[in-house]
Amino acid sequence: MPVDLNFTIAAPLLALAAGALLILLLDLLFKYETIQGPMYVAAIGAVLVAGWYLVPLWQGAADPSGFAGMLVMDRFAAVYGGVLLIAALLAILLSIGRAREDQSGYLALLLWAAMGMVLLGGAGNLMVIFLGIELLSLALYVMIAFAPRRMAAREAAFKYFILGSVAAAFLIFGFALIYGATGTMSIAGIAEAARSFTSEGAWAVGLYYKVGVGLAIVGLAFKMALVPFHIWAPDVYQGAPTPVTAYMSIGTKAAAFAAMARLLVAAVPEAYQPSFLLPLSILAFASMMLGASAGIWQSDLKRLMAYSGIANAGYLIMAIPGLGLDGLSAAAYYLGAYGFATMGIFAVVRILEADGVDGSQIANLKGLFYRQPWVGVCLALLFFGLAGIPPAGGFVGKFLLAIAAVRGQAWIVLAGLILSTGISAYVYLKVIGTAFTRTKEAPQPEEGAEPHAPTRTAAQVVLVIAAVGTLVMGVLPGPVSELVRVALAGM
Amino acid sequence: MEQALGAVALPLVAAFLMPVLYRWLRWRLGLAALAVAAATFILVILTPNMSLVIPWVSQLGIDLSIHVDGWSRLFALLIAGIGTLVVLYSIPYLGSREDLGKFYAYLLIFMGAMLGVVYAGNVMLLYVFWELTSISSFLLIGFWNTRDDAQYGALKAILITFGGGLAMLGGLAILGTVGGTFELSGLLANRTELLAQPLTTVALVLLLIGAFTKSAQFPFHIWLPDAMAAPTPVSAYLHSATMVKAGLFLIGRLWPIFHVHPLWVPVVATVGMVTMVVGSFLAIQKTDLKAVLALSTVSQLGLIMWLFGLATPEAAQAGTFHLLNHSTFKALLFMVVGIVDHQTGTREIPLLSGLRRAMPVSAALAMVGAASMAGVPLLNGFLSKEMFLTAVNNSSMGLAGAVVATGASLFTTLYCLMLGHKIWFGEPGETPDEPKEGSRTILVPPLILAVIIVAVGVFPALAESAVVGPAVAAVLQAPAELPHIALWHGFTPALLMTALALGGGLLAYTALPGVLAACRRVTPQRYHLNALYDFLWWKNQAVEKAAKWITNRQMTGYLRDYLVYTLGATALLFFGTMLVKGVRIPALNLSPVGPWEFLLAAIIAVGAVFTARARTRLAAIASISLVGMPLSVLFGLLRAPDLALTQVVVESVTVVLFLLVFPHLRQITLYPRRRSTNVNVLVALAVGALGTVVTLLANGARLFPPQVAEWFLRNSMELGGGNNVVNVILVDFRGFDTMGEITVLTVAGLAVYMLIRLRKQQAGGGKS
């Protein structure tokens, strides 16, 4: 068997892995006090280097396929990789100022999770999809528990682990059935085989092939937190440390969506589309409605963001029905806009946490605008982004998705988009209203918590980046959407 | 083109400067805002008819395109003109105590956004500005945000208008996709193809919902009366003269495309008619002057909507003219009511009477406004009302429409008399503050409006040639023979209807208490739309409670419930799809099942049940072996001795591991049996069934040749030098994999060892 090594396309992944190993090595060789800063520098550097290696892939310069078709770092992978690396970068910045604990392990896991996510975007084989899912999940299981003295974090990690294992079981069961039907693990091979079923009318094979794809979707839908596989999200979001919540809310969703899109584009020939996409549309509709309406009654910002994430998983599915360029580029754009908005909101939580306040309590946001006007204004802008109100990027994203849905004749999801956006706008406006309500009492810091200036500065930097990103994506959508579109057109 | 861009940009940019300027200018900030508004007004006057496209997101067909025609000029003049007057009025009205920086910032944002709406040549651009007006309206209604009614009104307004806006966005997305462009001109050019598409109907309905919510049409009118919690200048500006007319603006833009659509006349005309009747009927029952004005605005907007709904050129002309007139007299009335409120400290009609002695100028102005609204000759309201009645009479609605129109006008006369007569005449009543005439500055803006009312009423040809004519032409988009607006049309049916409405109103006014009592008796007190809104969002918070219920049902916090939920959902989806699609398990090709198999299966089942119900740890371990061991026997029976051996080894190792671990865990706690246990059993069975069915579905299907196995069989001896293929694969073909696996196992073993050592150390250190 010939060996097909293509380090050009594996370079982003290798950069992340090498960064993680470097950080562990630094921790071994130097004293904790002196090495803390350099470890963050190394982590950020690893992400930047990975991004640097993504650029030629984005431009489509290199042959995207390698390792016998296992890894396909084409432009699609580069676009999603870009979104994921930005998320990783902001998450690292948000993590600055964590209490003294195993910093090196945390950062290494974060980079490995990023590696798993980028790998998912470039998966050319079912086994690679599974590998990516497990890499990011195992890293996240541990990262969620990375909060000393907090039982909630451990509980969240355990719940995520057990439920995630069930989902992984479904995923691998589905893969096995797909393999059984098509005789190949390669996604390109599956695409070819799937298109031959219709012509031959191989009914029995087609049947359990469909079941296999369905079960694989269940596994990926779990990672995206799509109803009814969303059940873990609120508890886990709430229990995890804020930077981890921020990271997984975007990273996991984007990566799982990329894998799902890749799998479905290949595995569902046009003739099968209605039978597959109807159940998926119903799940998307249910996600939007449940995510929006359950958010109404939340007093915890992180749980609220979990429900928002559930609704947004539904919005992403809007890109699926057409399975075309419109939908996928709209989804990439929407993920970017959603990512900035979410990261920024968690940065606000982190800013409050830097003062020792429990930032996830919505009640603690009261009067934020009068204490820190710019933070309040940014918060409003970011929630506008989530609600899809101009001039924030979420508006353009939702609009692009709506167009894709109209072209794909997906009326269920379009109706869901309109209804749930209305409901969630109410939810978000209530939060904004809280931040803009005047109050004399500042929120009380938790016992034993000390203000921490570097945390605040780092979080403010993230907030500014997120707010600017949201605004740019809302006001000048042209260049960004053009980039995405051109990139995906080569798929 | 610079003028149009400047008119939109100037107020928007100036708005952001207002809070900064407030620090230096304090109460003089109003003058700065006035200068901005006046400059905008001049720019609007200077703006010629034009079209301009500035590329923005061209690949999506969304550009910053500006399109100014007669229709947008009419609105722009109202927005900038009345805006200037309102800013002038607000300077003495608000005084210097309020947070003026915030107020003028919001007001100018609104002005710029509203000009953006009417100048937009691209429907998506229109939508963006449209939402911006909703937001600025929300902020202005909630300006006194410490007051409960302001919060209530602001929330209600934004919920309804934003919801409508979303429907409109959906409609625009469909329209743009079907029509192939988001440019108004392009849509207009494609109108015949557009109307042929069935989807266009969906788009139309969604767009109409957007227009109806914004223009407070029945049943979405309930937000407008509560928006009166805003300061009066805001009510005069946004909630009578301009923002609520955005819906009508959209209707005018859609008119040339859709007025031939079969749904247009029935929907738009009916909604307008119902709104006019409901609005005027409710208006007379209110005792708060601003509430009367708000509901009268609802009614008048319904009137204009009705006219555009009739889909005839002469009705469109009447609607356009009345739109202009309504803005003048309603803004005037709001300003006067604001002065009354300001000077007497109350707006309650029963408390107010005989004010004309103390406030003669205000009284005269109010009478002009009210008379114009009622349709008294020589004022602009008379002319457009006359045209309205003629248009309805000549329309397909015929006599029935004419009767309804006259009846609604009768109510209109009645509340106009309350506004123009009741509070000014009679014996002076007791008011919280001693009434006195407003200052000169506050009287100037309504005075200017009164002059316009009379001037248009006497010289209608002037208004027609300057504003109304071009606007109507832009709406019709086709040449039409229209009658000129004239003071006297002769003895027409419309004149008779006007006389009936005025006379009937006067007659009813003389018996006002009786009429009001009768009206109140037929008005539903408990089951009306506001009660529904309050039930959902405010008093009963039904929506919040429902959200709480949904959330608590699923988020129990117990992992076992989550598992049940996830697994159950999967099983439900699987079997649901099977049922819906009518999937059957294909004919099976299985070897016969003997008695031994049944016996073993029974033992496995019993073992599984015992494991789940075991009360001690040892019993649980023992019974789980009852599952594993018969399984290996089964493998043996099926002639797979290697598999059977492996299973035995795994089983033994597992038992040993369990025995090692269990002493460190807690005793099995028995919880009281919950009702959900039955659900758990069901879900467990469903998951088992799922696995079985999938296996049966996959049974016997192997279409592809087993290439990999064949390859290994062929090459095992030649390349690997061994006949035991499995061994050769492990140590030769996949030698690196095996090494990797061993490494992983070693690392994992080391990690486990470290964990155990750490635990021992901690235990030794007294920690747990």
HADDOCK unambig.tbl for C-alpha pairs under 7 A between the chains (distance, minus, plus):
assign (segid A and resid 159 and name CA) (segid B and resid 559 and name CA) 6.21 0.50 0.50
assign (segid A and resid 163 and name CA) (segid B and resid 563 and name CA) 6.65 0.50 0.50
assign (segid A and resid 180 and name CA) (segid B and resid 702 and name CA) 6.94 0.50 0.50
assign (segid A and resid 183 and name CA) (segid B and resid 704 and name CA) 5.83 0.50 0.50
assign (segid A and resid 205 and name CA) (segid B and resid 701 and name CA) 6.33 0.50 0.50
assign (segid A and resid 208 and name CA) (segid B and resid 697 and name CA) 5.95 0.50 0.50
assign (segid A and resid 208 and name CA) (segid B and resid 698 and name CA) 5.79 0.50 0.50
assign (segid A and resid 228 and name CA) (segid B and resid 566 and name CA) 6.60 0.50 0.50
assign (segid A and resid 228 and name CA) (segid B and resid 569 and name CA) 6.17 0.50 0.50
assign (segid A and resid 229 and name CA) (segid B and resid 566 and name CA) 5.65 0.50 0.50
assign (segid A and resid 231 and name CA) (segid B and resid 562 and name CA) 6.19 0.50 0.50
assign (segid A and resid 293 and name CA) (segid B and resid 547 and name CA) 5.65 0.50 0.50
assign (segid A and resid 294 and name CA) (segid B and resid 547 and name CA) 5.01 0.50 0.50
assign (segid A and resid 294 and name CA) (segid B and resid 548 and name CA) 6.89 0.50 0.50
assign (segid A and resid 294 and name CA) (segid B and resid 550 and name CA) 6.70 0.50 0.50
assign (segid A and resid 294 and name CA) (segid B and resid 551 and name CA) 5.64 0.50 0.50
assign (segid A and resid 296 and name CA) (segid B and resid 544 and name CA) 6.20 0.50 0.50
assign (segid A and resid 296 and name CA) (segid B and resid 547 and name CA) 6.21 0.50 0.50
assign (segid A and resid 297 and name CA) (segid B and resid 544 and name CA) 5.93 0.50 0.50
assign (segid A and resid 297 and name CA) (segid B and resid 547 and name CA) 5.92 0.50 0.50
assign (segid A and resid 297 and name CA) (segid B and resid 548 and name CA) 5.56 0.50 0.50
assign (segid A and resid 390 and name CA) (segid B and resid 128 and name CA) 6.10 0.50 0.50
assign (segid A and resid 402 and name CA) (segid B and resid 173 and name CA) 6.78 0.50 0.50
assign (segid A and resid 403 and name CA) (segid B and resid 173 and name CA) 6.00 0.50 0.50
assign (segid A and resid 403 and name CA) (segid B and resid 177 and name CA) 6.98 0.50 0.50
assign (segid A and resid 406 and name CA) (segid B and resid 174 and name CA) 6.37 0.50 0.50
assign (segid A and resid 418 and name CA) (segid B and resid 166 and name CA) 5.86 0.50 0.50
assign (segid A and resid 418 and name CA) (segid B and resid 167 and name CA) 6.56 0.50 0.50
assign (segid A and resid 418 and name CA) (segid B and resid 170 and name CA) 6.96 0.50 0.50
assign (segid A and resid 422 and name CA) (segid B and resid 163 and name CA) 5.49 0.50 0.50
assign (segid A and resid 426 and name CA) (segid B and resid 159 and name CA) 6.99 0.50 0.50
assign (segid A and resid 477 and name CA) (segid B and resid 57 and name CA) 6.44 0.50 0.50
assign (segid A and resid 478 and name CA) (segid B and resid 56 and name CA) 6.34 0.50 0.50
assign (segid A and resid 478 and name CA) (segid B and resid 57 and name CA) 4.47 0.50 0.50
